[in-house]
Amino acid sequence: MSDEHPTRSKGLDVHEVEDGLVVYQPDRDRVHYLNQTSTVVFELCTGKNTDDRIVELVQAAWGLDQAPRDEVMTCLGQLRAEGVVQ
Protein backbone atom coordinates (compact mmCIF):
# COMPACT_ATOMS: atom_id res chain seq x y z
CA MET A 1 0.00 0.00 0.00
CA SER A 2 1.22 3.48 -0.79
CA ASP A 3 -0.12 6.64 0.76
CA GLU A 4 1.85 9.03 -1.42
CA HIS A 5 -0.21 11.70 -3.19
CA PRO A 6 1.59 12.42 -6.47
CA THR A 7 1.14 15.82 -8.04
CA ARG A 8 2.20 17.22 -11.38
CA SER A 9 5.36 19.28 -11.33
CA LYS A 10 4.97 23.02 -11.76
CA GLY A 11 5.93 24.81 -14.95
CA LEU A 12 5.07 22.00 -17.36
CA ASP A 13 3.78 22.84 -20.83
CA VAL A 14 1.18 20.15 -21.60
CA HIS A 15 -0.40 19.63 -25.02
CA GLU A 16 -3.00 17.07 -26.01
CA VAL A 17 -2.25 15.04 -29.12
CA GLU A 18 -4.35 12.42 -30.88
CA ASP A 19 -3.18 9.48 -28.77
CA GLY A 20 -1.91 11.02 -25.54
CA LEU A 21 -0.03 14.06 -24.28
CA VAL A 22 3.20 15.84 -25.04
CA VAL A 23 4.72 17.31 -21.89
CA TYR A 24 7.53 19.85 -22.13
CA GLN A 25 9.74 20.64 -19.13
CA PRO A 26 11.24 24.05 -19.87
CA ASP A 27 13.57 23.96 -16.86
CA ARG A 28 15.18 20.75 -18.18
CA ASP A 29 14.50 21.39 -21.89
CA ARG A 30 12.95 17.91 -22.10
CA VAL A 31 9.95 16.66 -24.04
CA HIS A 32 7.98 13.63 -22.90
CA TYR A 33 5.42 11.75 -24.97
CA LEU A 34 2.74 10.09 -22.84
CA ASN A 35 0.63 7.34 -24.40
CA GLN A 36 -3.04 6.96 -23.47
CA THR A 37 -2.38 4.93 -20.35
CA SER A 38 0.36 7.16 -18.98
CA THR A 39 -1.82 10.18 -19.83
CA VAL A 40 -4.57 8.84 -17.57
CA VAL A 41 -2.05 8.19 -14.78
CA PHE A 42 -0.55 11.68 -15.23
CA GLU A 43 -3.99 13.33 -15.17
CA LEU A 44 -4.83 11.51 -11.93
CA CYS A 45 -1.75 13.02 -10.26
CA THR A 46 -3.70 15.87 -8.71
CA GLY A 47 -2.33 15.64 -5.19
CA LYS A 48 -5.70 14.28 -4.05
CA ASN A 49 -5.27 10.66 -5.17
CA THR A 50 -2.90 8.23 -3.50
CA ASP A 51 -0.81 5.86 -5.59
CA ASP A 52 -3.20 3.08 -4.61
CA ARG A 53 -6.25 5.11 -5.58
CA ILE A 54 -4.71 5.79 -8.99
CA VAL A 55 -4.30 2.03 -9.45
CA GLU A 56 -8.00 1.57 -8.60
CA LEU A 57 -9.10 4.36 -10.95
CA VAL A 58 -7.06 2.96 -13.85
CA GLN A 59 -8.58 -0.47 -13.21
CA ALA A 60 -12.08 1.05 -13.30
CA ALA A 61 -11.34 3.18 -16.39
CA TRP A 62 -10.48 0.10 -18.44
CA GLY A 63 -12.89 -2.29 -16.69
CA LEU A 64 -10.07 -4.65 -15.74
CA ASP A 65 -10.69 -7.74 -13.61
CA GLN A 66 -7.38 -7.30 -11.79
CA ALA A 67 -5.75 -4.11 -10.60
CA PRO A 68 -2.79 -3.14 -12.83
CA ARG A 69 -0.67 -2.31 -9.77
CA ASP A 70 2.75 -3.19 -11.21
CA GLU A 71 2.11 -1.31 -14.44
CA VAL A 72 0.75 1.82 -12.73
CA MET A 73 3.53 1.83 -10.13
CA THR A 74 6.12 1.48 -12.92
CA CYS A 75 4.51 4.38 -14.77
CA LEU A 76 4.42 6.54 -11.63
CA GLY A 77 8.05 5.66 -10.96
CA GLN A 78 9.07 6.74 -14.44
CA LEU A 79 7.07 9.98 -14.21
CA ARG A 80 8.72 10.72 -10.86
CA ALA A 81 12.21 9.84 -12.14
CA GLU A 82 11.76 12.24 -15.05
CA GLY A 83 10.51 14.97 -12.72
CA VAL A 84 7.11 15.18 -14.39
CA VAL A 85 5.33 14.35 -11.13
CA GLN A 86 6.44 14.67 -7.54
PyRosetta script that sets phi, psi and omega in degrees:
from pyrosetta import init, pose_from_sequence

init()
pose = pose_from_sequence("MSDEHPTRSKGLDVHEVEDGLVVYQPDRDRVHYLNQTSTVVFELCTGKNTDDRIVELVQAAWGLDQAPRDEVMTCLGQLRAEGVVQ")
pose.set_psi(1, 140.8)
pose.set_omega(1, 178.1)
pose.set_phi(2, -126.9)
pose.set_psi(2, 131.8)
pose.set_omega(2, 179.5)
pose.set_phi(3, -108.1)
pose.set_psi(3, 17.3)
pose.set_omega(3, 175.8)
pose.set_phi(4, -70.7)
pose.set_psi(4, 146.5)
pose.set_omega(4, 179.4)
pose.set_phi(5, -117.5)
pose.set_psi(5, 85.8)
pose.set_omega(5, -176.7)
pose.set_phi(6, -64.3)
pose.set_psi(6, 145.6)
pose.set_omega(6, 177.3)
pose.set_phi(7, -135.2)
pose.set_psi(7, 150.2)
pose.set_omega(7, 179.0)
pose.set_phi(8, -67.0)
pose.set_psi(8, 142.2)
pose.set_omega(8, 177.2)
pose.set_phi(9, -67.5)
pose.set_psi(9, 151.0)
pose.set_omega(9, 179.6)
pose.set_phi(10, -77.8)
pose.set_psi(10, 153.2)
pose.set_omega(10, 174.3)
pose.set_phi(11, 83.5)
pose.set_psi(11, 8.3)
pose.set_omega(11, 180.0)
pose.set_phi(12, -78.1)
pose.set_psi(12, 145.8)
pose.set_omega(12, 174.6)
pose.set_phi(13, -107.4)
pose.set_psi(13, 107.9)
pose.set_omega(13, -172.1)
pose.set_phi(14, -110.9)
pose.set_psi(14, 129.1)
pose.set_omega(14, 179.5)
pose.set_phi(15, -129.5)
pose.set_psi(15, 132.7)
pose.set_omega(15, 177.1)
pose.set_phi(16, -79.5)
pose.set_psi(16, 135.2)
pose.set_omega(16, 173.4)
pose.set_phi(17, -122.7)
pose.set_psi(17, 175.2)
pose.set_omega(17, -173.0)
pose.set_phi(18, -53.3)
pose.set_psi(18, -39.8)
pose.set_omega(18, -173.9)
pose.set_phi(19, -124.8)
pose.set_psi(19, 32.6)
pose.set_omega(19, 177.6)
pose.set_phi(20, 156.3)
pose.set_psi(20, -143.8)
pose.set_omega(20, 179.9)
pose.set_phi(21, -132.7)
pose.set_psi(21, 151.4)
pose.set_omega(21, 167.7)
pose.set_phi(22, -113.3)
pose.set_psi(22, 124.3)
pose.set_omega(22, -177.5)
pose.set_phi(23, -117.2)
pose.set_psi(23, 122.8)
pose.set_omega(23, 178.6)
pose.set_phi(24, -107.6)
pose.set_psi(24, 130.5)
pose.set_omega(24, 175.8)
pose.set_phi(25, -104.2)
pose.set_psi(25, 97.8)
pose.set_omega(25, -177.5)
pose.set_phi(26, -62.3)
pose.set_psi(26, -34.6)
pose.set_omega(26, -178.1)
pose.set_phi(27, -67.9)
pose.set_psi(27, -23.1)
pose.set_omega(27, 178.6)
pose.set_phi(28, -112.1)
pose.set_psi(28, -3.9)
pose.set_omega(28, -175.9)
pose.set_phi(29, 51.1)
pose.set_psi(29, 49.2)
pose.set_omega(29, -179.1)
pose.set_phi(30, -122.5)
pose.set_psi(30, 144.4)
pose.set_omega(30, 175.8)
pose.set_phi(31, -117.2)
pose.set_psi(31, 133.8)
pose.set_omega(31, 179.4)
pose.set_phi(32, -122.7)
pose.set_psi(32, 131.9)
pose.set_omega(32, 173.9)
pose.set_phi(33, -100.5)
pose.set_psi(33, 122.7)
pose.set_omega(33, 178.2)
pose.set_phi(34, -107.6)
pose.set_psi(34, 124.1)
pose.set_omega(34, 176.4)
pose.set_phi(35, -72.5)
pose.set_psi(35, -178.0)
pose.set_omega(35, -175.0)
pose.set_phi(36, -59.3)
pose.set_psi(36, -42.1)
pose.set_omega(36, -178.6)
pose.set_phi(37, -67.4)
pose.set_psi(37, -48.7)
pose.set_omega(37, -179.7)
pose.set_phi(38, -67.4)
pose.set_psi(38, -26.6)
pose.set_omega(38, 174.2)
pose.set_phi(39, -63.4)
pose.set_psi(39, -45.0)
pose.set_omega(39, 178.5)
pose.set_phi(40, -61.7)
pose.set_psi(40, -45.6)
pose.set_omega(40, 179.1)
pose.set_phi(41, -60.0)
pose.set_psi(41, -48.0)
pose.set_omega(41, 180.0)
pose.set_phi(42, -58.2)
pose.set_psi(42, -45.6)
pose.set_omega(42, -178.0)
pose.set_phi(43, -66.8)
pose.set_psi(43, -24.4)
pose.set_omega(43, 177.9)
pose.set_phi(44, -83.0)
pose.set_psi(44, -5.9)
pose.set_omega(44, 178.7)
pose.set_phi(45, -83.7)
pose.set_psi(45, 73.8)
pose.set_omega(45, -175.6)
pose.set_phi(46, -102.2)
pose.set_psi(46, -6.8)
pose.set_omega(46, -173.6)
pose.set_phi(47, 89.9)
pose.set_psi(47, -10.5)
pose.set_omega(47, 179.4)
pose.set_phi(48, -96.2)
pose.set_psi(48, -30.7)
pose.set_omega(48, -177.6)
pose.set_phi(49, -93.0)
pose.set_psi(49, 137.5)
pose.set_omega(49, 172.0)
pose.set_phi(50, -79.2)
pose.set_psi(50, 166.9)
pose.set_omega(50, 174.7)
pose.set_phi(51, -54.6)
pose.set_psi(51, -45.6)
pose.set_omega(51, -178.2)
pose.set_phi(52, -63.6)
pose.set_psi(52, -38.2)
pose.set_omega(52, 179.2)
pose.set_phi(53, -66.5)
pose.set_psi(53, -37.5)
pose.set_omega(53, 177.6)
pose.set_phi(54, -62.1)
pose.set_psi(54, -41.3)
pose.set_omega(54, 176.3)
pose.set_phi(55, -57.9)
pose.set_psi(55, -46.6)
pose.set_omega(55, -179.9)
pose.set_phi(56, -62.4)
pose.set_psi(56, -42.5)
pose.set_omega(56, -178.7)
pose.set_phi(57, -67.4)
pose.set_psi(57, -38.0)
pose.set_omega(57, 176.4)
pose.set_phi(58, -65.8)
pose.set_psi(58, -42.0)
pose.set_omega(58, 177.5)
pose.set_phi(59, -58.4)
pose.set_psi(59, -45.4)
pose.set_omega(59, -179.5)
pose.set_phi(60, -67.6)
pose.set_psi(60, -39.2)
pose.set_omega(60, -177.9)
pose.set_phi(61, -60.6)
pose.set_psi(61, -35.3)
pose.set_omega(61, -178.9)
pose.set_phi(62, -103.4)
pose.set_psi(62, 1.9)
pose.set_omega(62, 178.9)
pose.set_phi(63, 60.7)
pose.set_psi(63, 40.7)
pose.set_omega(63, -176.8)
pose.set_phi(64, -82.5)
pose.set_psi(64, 144.0)
pose.set_omega(64, 177.8)
pose.set_phi(65, -69.7)
pose.set_psi(65, -37.1)
pose.set_omega(65, -179.2)
pose.set_phi(66, -116.8)
pose.set_psi(66, 146.1)
pose.set_omega(66, 178.6)
pose.set_phi(67, -67.7)
pose.set_psi(67, 132.9)
pose.set_omega(67, 179.9)
pose.set_phi(68, -84.7)
pose.set_psi(68, 54.0)
pose.set_omega(68, -173.2)
pose.set_phi(69, -57.4)
pose.set_psi(69, -51.1)
pose.set_omega(69, -177.4)
pose.set_phi(70, -60.0)
pose.set_psi(70, -44.3)
pose.set_omega(70, -177.6)
pose.set_phi(71, -65.7)
pose.set_psi(71, -45.0)
pose.set_omega(71, -179.8)
pose.set_phi(72, -66.9)
pose.set_psi(72, -41.8)
pose.set_omega(72, -179.8)
pose.set_phi(73, -66.1)
pose.set_psi(73, -35.9)
pose.set_omega(73, 175.1)
pose.set_phi(74, -63.8)
pose.set_psi(74, -45.4)
pose.set_omega(74, 179.2)
pose.set_phi(75, -60.8)
pose.set_psi(75, -48.4)
pose.set_omega(75, 178.6)
pose.set_phi(76, -59.8)
pose.set_psi(76, -40.0)
pose.set_omega(76, 178.4)
pose.set_phi(77, -61.6)
pose.set_psi(77, -42.3)
pose.set_omega(77, 179.2)
pose.set_phi(78, -67.7)
pose.set_psi(78, -41.7)
pose.set_omega(78, 178.2)
pose.set_phi(79, -63.4)
pose.set_psi(79, -39.1)
pose.set_omega(79, 177.8)
pose.set_phi(80, -67.6)
pose.set_psi(80, -45.1)
pose.set_omega(80, -178.3)
pose.set_phi(81, -60.3)
pose.set_psi(81, -34.2)
pose.set_omega(81, 179.6)
pose.set_phi(82, -83.9)
pose.set_psi(82, -7.1)
pose.set_omega(82, 179.0)
pose.set_phi(83, 79.7)
pose.set_psi(83, 15.8)
pose.set_omega(83, 179.6)
pose.set_phi(84, -80.3)
pose.set_psi(84, -33.7)
pose.set_omega(84, 172.8)
pose.set_phi(85, -128.3)
pose.set_psi(85, 159.1)
pose.set_omega(85, -179.9)
pose.set_phi(86, -121.0)
pose.dump_pdb("model.pdb")
